Amino acid sequence: MEQGNTKFTKYFICSMIQVLLIPLYGFVPLYLTIVANTAWKTGRYEECEKLNSIVKILLTIGFVFIAVVSVVLTVGLIHLFYSM
């Protein structure tokens, strides 16, 4: 087995970014990241990998949502300033 849950740090940082940008949604991947790390520490490696895959999907959805909202807001602001 690997030495430690190597995905924990990456997923934890990404989850914290999402907590700052979309708080209600960002807590879900953050919680599951912590649960996955706890599972790794207690030797439940299969459960950890399953949770890590769920976290990866949730983080991807969150970052796509952030990108879409950013584009919509940018286009909306550009339209607002050019229409004045």
Beta strands, then each sheet from edge to edge (+ up, - down):
end
